[in-house]
Amino acid sequence: MKMFVWLFIIIVVLAVVFGITIFNKLVRARNQAKNGFAQIDVQLKRRHDLIPNLVETAKRYLSHEQETLTRVISARNHAQELQDSNKHQPESLDHMALFAKAEGMLSKALSQFSAVVEAYPELKADSMIKELMDELTNTENRIGFARQHYNDSVMFYNNDREIFPNNLVSTTFGFRPLSPLVFEDREAIAQAPIVNMG
């Protein structure tokens, strides 16, 4: 009888240790994904901060392209408003869809702006525009890398959360799935912004 009690105690201790190990692994994976999202946030803020300077500098040359400039600023303001007001929620499918749509619209507007810049040689030759466009392209690349890192982290977290026996721990302790960041208009993202100022 004593042996069964000791065996039961050993099994319970092993189950608790195993559960704690899984719990800690899930916490680490979730925190890594959230940190990845924070890096996207930093790069998007950088992009949002560059756009007003770019549009203001371009206004001198593009007085008859007000619609394009207005579209860029409007898309930027909408994306920034969403970023500032919600303090991003990667666990919310609705929030991530809104967020992706807003940033996709901004990327599309920047792509159209880039096409306008290409059409005006004097604008293309402006050193301030060139510098701002180069900085914007650099920022777009950083956003792409940060988004890839975040999506990879989300995939690893969601996989860890769903596999057996981890799913028993994740369900018990309320580990919710995280949403990857997928832009709705992939074509606009792939093209935004293409800069050739040389």
C-alpha positions as CSV (number, residue, x, y, z in Angstrom):
1,M,0.0,0.0,0.0
2,K,2.8,2.4,0.9
3,M,4.4,1.8,-2.5
4,F,1.2,2.8,-4.3
5,V,1.1,6.1,-2.3
6,W,4.8,6.8,-3.2
7,L,4.1,6.0,-6.8
8,F,1.1,8.3,-6.8
9,I,3.1,11.1,-5.2
10,I,5.9,10.6,-7.8
11,I,3.4,10.7,-10.7
12,V,1.8,13.9,-9.3
13,V,5.1,15.6,-8.8
14,L,6.2,14.7,-12.3
15,A,2.9,15.9,-13.8
16,V,3.3,19.2,-11.9
17,V,6.9,19.7,-13.0
18,F,5.9,18.8,-16.6
19,G,3.0,21.2,-16.5
20,I,5.2,24.0,-15.1
21,T,7.8,23.4,-17.9
22,I,5.1,23.6,-20.6
23,F,3.6,26.7,-19.0
24,N,7.0,28.5,-18.9
25,K,7.7,27.5,-22.5
26,L,4.4,28.9,-23.6
27,V,5.0,32.2,-21.7
28,R,8.4,32.5,-23.3
29,A,7.0,31.9,-26.8
30,R,4.1,34.3,-26.3
31,N,6.5,37.0,-25.0
32,Q,8.8,36.6,-27.9
33,A,5.9,37.0,-30.3
34,K,4.7,40.1,-28.5
35,N,8.2,41.5,-28.5
36,G,8.3,40.9,-32.3
37,F,5.1,42.9,-32.6
38,A,6.6,45.7,-30.6
39,Q,9.4,45.9,-33.1
40,I,6.9,46.3,-35.9
41,D,5.3,49.1,-33.9
42,V,8.7,50.9,-33.6
43,Q,9.3,50.7,-37.4
44,L,5.7,51.8,-38.2
45,K,6.0,54.8,-36.0
46,R,9.2,55.6,-37.8
47,R,7.4,55.4,-41.1
48,H,4.5,57.4,-39.9
49,D,6.9,60.1,-38.7
50,L,8.7,60.3,-42.1
51,I,5.6,60.7,-44.2
52,P,4.6,64.3,-43.2
53,N,8.2,65.5,-44.0
54,L,8.1,63.8,-47.3
55,V,4.7,65.2,-48.3
56,E,5.6,68.7,-47.1
57,T,8.8,68.6,-49.2
58,A,7.0,67.3,-52.3
59,K,4.2,70.0,-52.0
60,R,6.5,72.5,-53.7
61,Y,6.6,70.5,-56.8
62,L,3.2,68.8,-56.8
63,S,0.6,71.5,-56.3
64,H,-1.6,69.9,-58.9
65,E,-1.2,66.4,-57.4
66,Q,-3.2,67.3,-54.2
67,E,-5.3,64.2,-54.4
68,T,-2.2,61.9,-54.1
69,L,-0.7,64.0,-51.3
70,T,-4.1,64.0,-49.4
71,R,-4.5,60.3,-49.9
72,V,-1.0,59.6,-48.4
73,I,-1.6,61.9,-45.4
74,S,-5.1,60.5,-44.8
75,A,-3.9,56.9,-44.9
76,R,-1.0,57.8,-42.6
77,N,-3.3,59.5,-40.1
78,H,-5.7,56.6,-40.1
79,A,-2.9,54.1,-39.6
80,Q,-1.2,56.2,-36.9
81,E,-4.6,56.7,-35.1
82,L,-5.1,53.0,-35.0
83,Q,-1.6,52.4,-33.7
84,D,-1.9,55.1,-31.0
85,S,-5.4,54.4,-29.7
86,N,-5.4,50.6,-29.4
87,K,-1.9,49.6,-28.1
88,H,-2.0,46.7,-30.5
89,Q,-3.7,43.5,-29.5
90,P,-2.2,40.5,-31.3
91,E,-4.7,38.2,-29.6
92,S,-7.6,40.0,-31.3
93,L,-8.4,38.8,-34.9
94,D,-10.5,41.8,-35.5
95,H,-7.8,44.3,-34.3
96,M,-5.2,42.6,-36.4
97,A,-7.4,42.7,-39.5
98,L,-8.1,46.4,-39.0
99,F,-4.4,47.1,-38.4
100,A,-3.3,45.2,-41.5
101,K,-5.9,46.9,-43.6
102,A,-4.9,50.4,-42.4
103,E,-1.2,49.7,-43.0
104,G,-2.0,48.1,-46.4
105,M,-3.9,51.2,-47.5
106,L,-0.9,53.4,-46.4
107,S,1.5,51.2,-48.4
108,K,-0.8,51.5,-51.4
109,A,-0.9,55.3,-51.1
110,L,2.9,55.4,-50.7
111,S,3.2,53.3,-53.9
112,Q,1.1,55.8,-55.8
113,F,3.1,58.7,-54.3
114,S,6.3,56.9,-55.5
115,A,4.9,56.6,-59.0
116,V,4.2,60.4,-59.0
117,V,7.7,61.1,-57.8
118,E,9.1,59.1,-60.7
119,A,7.1,61.1,-63.2
120,Y,8.6,64.5,-62.1
121,P,12.4,64.7,-62.8
122,E,12.8,68.0,-60.8
123,L,11.2,66.3,-57.8
124,K,13.3,63.2,-58.3
125,A,16.4,65.3,-58.3
126,D,15.6,67.1,-55.1
127,S,18.2,66.0,-52.5
128,M,15.7,66.2,-49.6
129,I,13.2,64.1,-51.4
130,K,15.9,61.6,-52.3
131,E,17.0,61.4,-48.7
132,L,13.5,61.0,-47.4
133,M,12.6,58.3,-50.0
134,D,15.8,56.4,-49.2
135,E,14.9,56.5,-45.5
136,L,11.4,55.4,-46.2
137,T,12.7,52.5,-48.3
138,N,15.0,51.5,-45.5
139,T,12.1,51.7,-43.1
140,E,9.9,49.6,-45.4
141,N,12.6,46.9,-45.4
142,R,12.8,47.0,-41.6
143,I,9.1,46.6,-41.4
144,G,9.2,43.6,-43.7
145,F,11.9,41.9,-41.5
146,A,10.1,42.7,-38.3
147,R,6.9,41.4,-39.7
148,Q,8.6,38.2,-40.8
149,H,10.1,37.7,-37.3
150,Y,6.8,38.4,-35.7
151,N,4.9,35.9,-38.0
152,D,7.5,33.2,-37.4
153,S,7.3,33.8,-33.6
154,V,3.5,33.6,-33.8
155,M,3.7,30.3,-35.7
156,F,6.0,28.8,-33.2
157,Y,3.9,30.0,-30.3
158,N,0.6,28.8,-31.8
159,N,2.2,25.4,-32.7
160,D,3.5,25.0,-29.1
161,R,0.1,26.0,-27.8
162,E,-1.8,23.5,-29.9
163,I,0.3,20.3,-29.7
164,F,-0.5,17.6,-27.2
165,P,0.0,17.7,-24.2
166,N,0.7,21.4,-24.3
167,N,-2.9,22.0,-25.4
168,L,-4.0,20.7,-22.0
169,V,-1.9,23.4,-20.2
170,S,-2.7,26.2,-22.7
171,T,-6.4,25.5,-22.4
172,T,-6.3,25.3,-18.6
173,F,-4.4,28.6,-18.2
174,G,-6.1,30.5,-21.1
175,F,-3.2,30.9,-23.6
176,R,-5.1,32.4,-26.5
177,P,-3.9,32.1,-30.1
178,L,-2.0,35.0,-31.6
179,S,-2.7,36.3,-35.1
180,P,-0.1,36.7,-37.7
181,L,0.2,40.0,-39.5
182,V,-1.0,39.5,-43.1
183,F,-1.5,42.5,-45.3
184,E,-4.7,42.3,-47.3
185,D,-3.3,43.9,-50.4
186,R,-0.1,41.9,-50.9
187,E,0.5,43.4,-54.3
188,A,0.5,46.9,-52.9
189,I,2.9,45.9,-50.1
190,A,5.2,44.2,-52.6
191,Q,5.4,47.4,-54.6
192,A,5.5,50.0,-51.9
193,P,7.5,52.0,-52.3
194,I,9.8,51.3,-55.2
195,V,12.4,54.0,-55.3
196,N,14.8,54.7,-58.0
197,M,16.2,58.1,-57.5
198,G,19.5,57.5,-59.3
